């Protein structure tokens, strides 16, 4: 869909230009508040199953992912600054770079780690037929994911209770996607972010 790609590129370039002072400020804050890189660049599964490195502002201590890819409620790996960035989803802004690189779209199924995409059913493989996005229906539904995961074995909770629902929402997007639908998801995402509620603490 050339129109969707053009829309993505236009907003990504505009966003990077307009938000550049904020992005630079966040990057500086991460650098001076603790050791480690400014960006988290973990592997995700993209369109057609092709792996890519996602850009995010680092919100966890260095090496956090080695301790698991699911973030618990009150996860001690999340830095104080990272908590604030996650609350307002500011850690996701560098994914505008992924849009420019062609890895992602503004709206599309949120990219997962290979552990989860390798477990897709035959029907769920359709999720990988489109570019993953910064936001989607599942992002809105699970805007405070850590609250639902809790603190006791959140990875098991995710696998047994939440993963199937998230994948169903991803499939729904793929099957019903449209330009007007993308605009609606973007609006609903902004509304969900500014609405009062507990911060989400997801793995980068």
SVG drawing of the C-alpha trace seen along z (x, -y; Angstrom):
<svg xmlns="http://www.w3.org/2000/svg" viewBox="-12 -21 40 45">
<polyline fill="none" stroke="black" stroke-width="0.4" points="0.0,0.0 2.0,-3.0 -0.4,-5.5 0.2,-4.0 3.9,-3.9 3.9,-7.6 1.8,-8.5 4.2,-6.7 7.3,-8.4 5.7,-11.8 4.7,-11.6 8.0,-9.9 10.1,-12.7 7.9,-15.4 7.9,-13.7 11.7,-13.4 12.1,-17.0 9.5,-18.5 10.4,-16.2 14.2,-16.5 14.7,-18.8 12.7,-16.3 14.5,-13.3 17.9,-14.9 16.8,-15.8 15.7,-12.3 18.9,-10.9 21.0,-13.2 19.0,-12.4 19.5,-8.6 23.2,-9.2 23.8,-11.2 21.5,-9.2 23.3,-5.9 25.7,-3.7 24.7,-2.1 23.6,-3.0 20.9,-5.5 19.1,-3.1 17.8,0.4 18.1,2.3 16.6,5.8 15.7,8.2 12.1,8.4 10.4,10.4 9.2,8.3 7.2,8.7 7.6,12.1 9.4,13.3 12.5,11.2 14.3,10.2 15.2,6.6 16.6,4.5 14.0,2.2 14.9,-1.3 13.8,-2.3 15.1,-4.6 16.7,-2.3 14.4,-2.1 16.0,0.8 19.4,1.6 22.0,3.0 21.5,6.7 17.9,6.8 16.7,8.9 18.9,11.8 16.7,12.1 13.5,12.6 11.5,10.9 8.4,10.2 8.4,7.3 6.8,7.7 4.8,5.2 7.3,3.0 10.1,4.6 13.4,3.6 15.1,3.7 13.2,0.5 15.2,-2.6 13.4,-5.6 13.7,-7.6 12.6,-4.6 9.5,-4.3 8.5,-7.9 9.3,-7.3 7.2,-4.2 4.3,-5.9 4.0,-8.3 5.3,-5.9 8.2,-8.2 10.5,-5.2 8.7,-4.2 9.5,-7.5 12.8,-6.2 10.8,-3.7 10.2,-6.5 13.7,-5.6 12.5,-2.0 9.7,-3.5 12.3,-5.4 14.3,-2.2 11.2,-0.3 11.1,2.1 7.9,0.7 4.8,-1.3 2.9,-3.8 0.1,-1.3 0.4,2.4 0.8,5.5 3.3,4.8 6.5,6.8 7.3,9.7 10.4,11.5 11.1,14.8 10.0,16.8 6.4,15.8 6.4,15.6 7.8,19.1 4.8,20.3 2.2,18.7 -0.5,21.0 -1.0,21.4 -3.7,18.7 -1.6,16.4 1.2,16.5 -0.9,13.9 0.3,11.4 3.7,11.4 2.3,10.5 2.3,6.8 4.8,4.4 4.7,4.3 3.7,1.0 4.3,-1.3 0.7,-0.9 -2.2,1.4 -5.4,2.7 -3.5,4.8 -1.4,1.8 -4.7,0.0 -6.3,3.0 -3.1,3.7 -1.9,0.2 -1.3,1.1 0.0,4.6 2.1,5.0 -1.0,4.5 -2.6,7.6 0.6,9.6 1.1,9.0 4.2,10.1 4.0,13.9 5.4,15.6 4.2,12.9 5.7,14.8 3.5,17.8 0.5,15.5 1.3,13.9 1.6,17.3 -1.5,18.8 -3.9,15.8 -2.8,12.9 -0.9,14.0 -3.8,15.5 -5.9,12.4 -3.2,10.1 -2.7,12.3 -6.4,12.3 -6.4,8.5 -3.3,8.5 -5.2,10.8 -8.2,8.6 -6.1,5.6 -4.6,7.5 -8.0,8.7 -9.8,5.4 -7.0,2.8 -7.8,-0.4 -6.6,-4.0 -9.5,-5.2 -8.9,-2.3 -5.3,-3.4 -6.4,-7.0 -8.8,-5.7 -6.1,-3.6 -3.7,-6.5 -6.4,-8.7 -7.3,-5.9 -3.7,-5.4 -3.2,-9.1 -6.3,-9.0 -5.2,-5.9 -1.8,-7.4 -3.1,-10.6 -5.9,-9.0 -5.2,-8.6 -4.0,-5.2 -0.9,-3.2 2.2,-3.2 2.8,-0.2 6.1,1.6 6.8,3.7 10.0,5.2 11.6,2.9"/>
</svg>
